[in-house]
Amino acid sequence: MNGAESQHDVVVVGGGLAGCEAAYQLAQRGLRVRLVEMKPHKRTPAQTSDRLAELVCSNSLRGAALSNAVGLLKEELRRVGSLALRCADETSVPAGGALAVDRERFAEAMTREIEAHPRITVEHREVTEIPAERPVILATGPLTSDALAASLAAAVGAEHLAYYDAIAPIVSADSIDWSRVWKQSRYGKGGAVRGDRAAQREQTAQPERAAQLEDAAERRDDAEAGDEAYVNCPFDEAQYKAFVQALVASDKVEARAFEEVRYFEGCLPCEVMAARGEQTLAFGPMKPVGLTDPRTGRRPYAVLQLRPEDEAATAYNLVGFQTRMKYAEQLRVFRMVPGLEEAEFLRMGSVHRNTFVDAPALLGPAMELRAMPGVHLAGQISGVEGYVESAAAGFVCAILLAQQLRNEPLRPPPPTTALGGILTHLGRKQPTYQPSNITWAHIAPLDPAHGKLRKRARYEVMAERALRDLDAWWAAG
């Protein structure tokens, strides 16, 4: 059914995974939806098809096992009636332990379902500003048009809207060799003493660029963190120089054709910093000032710091180490870091074009802009990363909006579930908010009564608990 003149209860802008999932879930709950998609009149530089729910990069929806966080998220979506997961299962192709799809058949199936739904109207036009209709869901993806992004920036403040993703890897706490690292914030207070930094500059032959990088890295530190807020991985001189050489020589992901590589000086890929000079990292994110290795009583030559990713400290972020290295190279190079030789990477690093908002600062409990009631965000523009996570964000946004429209109390998915983990990520304040795939760190940890379990066993128990809690939540809804 097509035509802008149709009556509707909700407007959804964007016909990608999040927009289609949100529109379908709302329509399934009796609401009339107008889905606005700019194709075929206009495409983003990444798109090649006029169908809805086009998969523009890989055809893989990643791991299928329940011991994998995204595998759990997919199973949860199946259980609650996700359109995207149903179409993915129907169009799957062999991919070992992953769920991969025939992307053409997948997009055809999604388009067919959306266009055939009696309560969904599809309108083809570009949206250049936030629509006046309420409620509205913006699900315009990582390549939101410049005009709509400018409208959103005007509404929330340009400082809350980013146009590039700079993501550092995350490792599991259990996989860190704690005998080789120690906990300490610089000077015991999380921030640095500016006078010592100035003295350090006077002693170095590095150019002014190194000082700028040092300042930028320091601003990313959490100045309010207490002592032991960071884990320190110490390097001696030989280890540091070998690490820098490996970064420079590593195989990198090439910028896609539609990406103009414009790195921010305060958020450079680590290999770009390394290429600027052997000592650049040592005076940037790897500076050892204010730190003393308790095993030697001395300051190390350089330090890579880890910061807790969640309150329970089950996962740690490699501070300042956003990267364009290919995934296999990240595993090889980052396992050269003392203490990370056997690290399990929950999220790999990346740098790419991506329009997203500072969700913890801007979004309320129903994924609604606090500054603009009735305007909801779903998918990658809200700060999730990945196909499955985008569909999940569209699902959750639709469920919460439907509850609002029925004047019911909000009943979000439990925080013990992967669907609840989507909301946990969107609400978790960070020194610098960054998009993320779903990880176990987004899901509430097990009760200590379970005792210390090995990694796989722990994830399996968490998955069992998640599905049990999800089934109870869904049955009560």
Residue pairs with C-beta under 8 A, 6 or more apart in sequence:
1 115
1 117
1 118
1 120
1 121
1 122
2 115
2 121
2 122
2 123
2 124
3 121
3 123
4 34
4 121
4 123
4 125
6 32
6 34
6 121
7 32
8 32
8 33
8 34
8 121
8 133
9 26
9 31
9 32
9 33
9 405
10 23
10 26
10 31
10 32
10 33
10 34
10 135
10 136
10 137
10 401
10 405
11 33
11 34
11 36
11 131
11 133
11 135
11 136
11 137
12 19
12 22
12 23
12 26
12 33
12 34
12 35
12 36
12 136
12 137
12 139
13 19
13 36
13 127
13 131
13 136
13 137
13 138
13 139
13 140
13 148
14 36
14 37
14 138
14 139
14 140
14 141
14 379
15 35
15 36
15 37
15 39
15 52
15 53
15 114
15 122
16 52
16 53
16 54
16 139
16 140
16 141
16 379
16 390
17 53
17 84
17 379
17 387
17 390
17 391
17 394
18 139
18 141
18 378
18 379
18 380
18 390
18 391
18 393
18 394
18 397
19 35
19 37
19 137
19 139
19 140
19 378
19 379
19 394
20 35
20 52
20 53
20 83
20 84
20 110
20 114
20 394
21 82
21 83
21 84
21 391
21 392
21 394
21 395
21 398
22 137
22 139
22 378
22 394
22 395
22 397
22 398
22 401
23 33
23 35
23 114
23 117
23 120
23 398
24 83
24 113
24 114
24 117
24 120
24 398
25 81
25 83
25 394
25 395
25 398
25 399
25 402
26 33
26 398
26 401
26 402
27 33
27 117
27 118
27 119
27 120
28 81
29 398
29 402
30 119
31 119
31 402
31 405
32 119
32 121
33 119
33 120
33 121
34 120
34 121
34 123
35 114
35 120
35 121
35 122
35 123
36 123
36 124
36 125
36 127
36 131
37 52
37 122
37 123
37 124
38 124
38 125
38 126
38 127
38 145
39 47
39 49
39 50
39 51
39 124
40 50
40 124
41 124
41 125
41 126
42 126
42 145
43 50
44 141
44 143
44 145
44 258
45 143
45 257
45 258
46 56
46 57
46 143
46 256
46 258
47 54
47 56
48 54
48 56
49 104
49 107
51 107
51 108
51 110
51 111
52 107
52 110
52 111
52 114
52 122
53 84
53 87
53 106
53 107
53 110
53 111
54 103
54 107
55 101
55 103
55 106
55 107
55 387
59 93
59 100
59 101
59 102
59 103
59 106
60 95
60 98
60 99
60 100
61 70
61 74
61 88
61 98
61 99
61 100
61 101
61 387
61 388
62 68
62 70
62 71
62 98
62 99
62 386
62 387
62 388
63 70
63 71
63 97
63 98
63 99
64 71
64 74
64 97
64 98
64 99
65 71
65 97
66 72
66 75
66 459
66 460
66 463
66 467
67 456
67 459
67 460
67 463
68 459
69 346
69 418
69 421
69 437
69 438
69 439
69 440
69 442
69 443
69 459
70 386
70 388
70 389
70 418
70 437
70 438
72 418
72 462
72 463
72 466
72 467
73 388
73 389
73 392
73 418
73 419
73 421
73 438
74 85
74 88
74 99
74 388
75 463
75 467
76 392
76 413
76 417
76 418
76 419
76 466
76 467
76 470
77 84
77 85
77 388
77 391
77 392
77 395
77 419
78 85
78 86
78 89
79 467
79 470
79 471
79 474
80 395
80 419
80 470
80 474
82 391
82 392
82 395
83 110
83 113
83 114
84 110
84 387
84 388
84 391
85 391
87 101
87 106
87 109
87 110
87 113
88 99
88 101
88 106
89 99
90 109
91 101
91 102
91 105
91 106
91 109
92 99
92 100
92 101
92 102
93 100
93 101
93 102
94 100
114 120
114 122
115 122
126 145
126 147
127 140
127 145
127 148
128 145
128 147
128 148
128 151
129 147
129 148
129 151
130 136
130 138
130 148
130 151
130 152
130 155
130 372
130 375
134 373
134 374
134 375
135 374
135 375
135 376
135 401
135 404
135 405
136 374
136 375
136 376
137 376
137 377
137 378
137 394
137 397
137 398
137 401
138 148
138 152
138 375
138 376
138 377
138 378
138 381
139 377
139 378
139 379
139 381
139 394
139 397
140 148
140 355
140 379
140 381
141 355
141 379
141 380
141 381
141 390
142 165
142 352
142 353
142 354
142 355
142 356
142 380
142 381
143 258
143 353
143 355
144 152
144 355
144 381
149 161
149 163
149 355
152 161
152 357
153 160
153 161
155 369
155 371
155 372
155 375
156 357
156 362
156 369
156 371
156 372
160 357
160 358
160 361
160 362
161 355
161 356
161 357
161 358
162 354
162 355
162 356
162 357
162 358
163 353
163 354
163 355
164 262
164 263
164 264
164 267
164 351
164 352
164 353
164 354
165 350
165 351
165 352
165 353
165 354
165 356
165 385
165 434
165 435
166 264
166 267
166 269
166 322
166 351
166 434
167 322
167 347
167 349
167 350
167 351
167 385
167 434
167 435
167 436
168 317
168 318
168 319
168 320
168 321
168 322
168 323
168 349
168 434
169 317
169 318
169 321
169 323
169 330
169 334
169 345
169 347
169 348
169 349
170 309
170 315
170 316
170 317
170 318
170 345
170 346
170 347
170 436
170 439
170 441
171 306
171 315
171 316
171 318
171 340
171 343
171 344
171 345
171 346
172 314
172 315
172 343
172 344
172 345
172 346
172 440
172 455
173 313
173 314
173 315
173 316
174 314
174 344
174 455
175 340
175 342
175 343
175 344
175 455
176 231
176 306
176 316
176 339
176 340
176 343
177 338
177 339
177 340
177 341
177 342
178 339
180 233
180 234
180 338
180 339
181 231
181 232
181 233
181 234
181 306
181 338
181 339
182 231
182 232
182 293
182 294
182 295
183 228
183 229
183 230
183 231
183 232
184 227
184 228
184 230
184 232
184 291
184 292
185 191
185 225
185 226
185 227
185 228
185 229
185 230
186 192
186 221
186 230
186 289
186 290
186 291
187 193
187 290
188 227
189 225
189 226
189 227
190 221
190 222
190 223
190 224
190 225
190 226
190 227
190 229
190 230
191 218
191 221
191 223
192 218
192 221
192 289
192 290
193 290
196 289
196 290
197 214
197 218
197 289
200 214
200 283
200 287
200 289
201 211
201 214
201 283
204 210
204 279
204 283
206 277
206 279
206 280
206 283
207 277
209 276
209 280
210 276
210 277
210 279
210 280
210 283
210 284
211 283
212 265
213 265
213 268
213 273
213 276
213 280
213 283
213 284
214 283
214 284
214 287
216 265
216 266
216 267
216 284
217 266
217 284
217 285
217 287
217 320
219 266
220 266
220 267
220 285
220 319
220 320
220 431
220 432
221 319
221 431
222 229
222 307
222 431
229 307
229 308
230 305
230 306
230 307
230 319
231 305
231 306
231 307
231 316
231 339
232 291
232 293
232 300
232 303
232 304
232 305
232 306
233 303
233 304
233 305
233 306
233 337
233 338
233 339
233 340
234 288
234 293
234 300
234 301
234 302
234 303
234 338
235 243
235 286
235 300
235 301
235 302
235 303
235 304
235 337
235 338
236 300
236 301
237 301
239 301
239 336
239 338
240 281
240 282
240 286
240 301
240 302
241 278
242 336
243 333
243 336
243 337
244 274
244 278
244 281
246 332
246 333
246 336
247 270
247 271
247 274
247 275
247 281
247 325
247 333
248 271
248 274
248 275
250 271
250 325
250 326
250 329
250 332
250 333
251 325
251 326
251 328
251 329
252 271
252 324
252 325
252 326
252 329
253 324
253 325
253 326
253 350
255 261
256 352
256 353
258 353
259 352
259 353
260 353
263 269
263 272
263 351
267 322
267 432
268 322
269 322
269 323
269 324
269 351
270 281
270 285
270 320
270 321
270 322
270 323
271 323
271 324
271 325
273 280
273 281
273 284
273 285
274 280
274 281
281 302
282 288
282 301
282 302
284 320
285 304
285 305
285 319
285 320
285 321
286 302
286 303
286 304
286 320
287 302
287 303
288 299
288 300
288 301
288 302
288 303
289 299
291 299
291 300
291 303
292 298
292 299
293 299
293 300
304 318
304 319
304 321
304 337
305 319
305 320
306 316
306 317
306 318
306 319
307 316
307 317
307 319
307 431
308 315
308 316
308 317
309 315
309 316
309 317
309 439
309 441
310 428
310 441
310 442
310 445
312 445
314 440
314 441
314 445
315 346
315 439
315 440
315 441
318 334
318 337
318 349
321 334
321 349
322 349
322 350
322 351
323 330
323 349
323 350
323 351
324 350
324 351
325 333
325 349
327 348
330 345
330 348
330 349
331 345
334 340
334 343
334 345
335 341
335 342
335 343
337 343
344 455
346 439
346 440
346 441
347 436
347 437
347 439
354 380
354 435
355 381
356 380
356 381
356 382
356 383
356 435
357 363
357 377
357 381
357 382
357 383
358 383
358 433
359 377
359 382
359 383
359 425
359 426
359 427
359 433
360 426
360 427
360 428
360 429
360 430
360 433
361 429
361 433
362 369
362 370
362 371
363 369
363 370
363 377
363 382
363 426
363 427
364 370
365 400
365 410
365 412
365 423
365 427
366 376
366 397
366 400
366 401
366 403
366 404
366 410
367 376
367 377
367 378
367 382
367 393
367 396
367 397
367 400
367 423
367 426
368 374
368 375
368 376
368 377
369 375
369 376
369 377
376 397
376 401
377 397
378 390
378 393
378 394
378 396
378 397
378 398
379 390
379 393
379 394
380 390
380 393
380 435
382 393
382 426
383 425
383 426
383 433
383 434
383 435
383 436
384 390
384 392
384 393
384 422
384 425
384 426
384 435
384 436
384 437
384 438
385 435
385 436
385 437
386 437
386 438
388 438
389 422
389 437
389 438
392 418
392 419
392 422
392 438
393 422
393 426
395 419
396 412
396 413
396 419
396 422
396 423
399 412
399 413
399 477
400 410
400 412
403 409
403 410
403 411
404 410
411 473
411 476
411 477
412 420
412 423
413 419
413 420
413 422
413 423
413 470
413 473
414 420
414 469
414 470
414 473
415 421
415 423
415 424
415 443
415 444
416 443
416 444
416 462
416 465
416 466
416 469
417 443
417 466
417 467
417 469
417 470
417 473
418 438
418 442
418 443
418 466
419 470
420 443
420 444
421 438
421 439
421 442
421 443
422 438
422 442
424 442
424 443
424 444
425 436
425 438
425 442
428 442
436 442
440 459
440 462
443 462
443 466
445 462
446 453
446 458
446 461
446 462
446 465
450 458
450 461
453 461
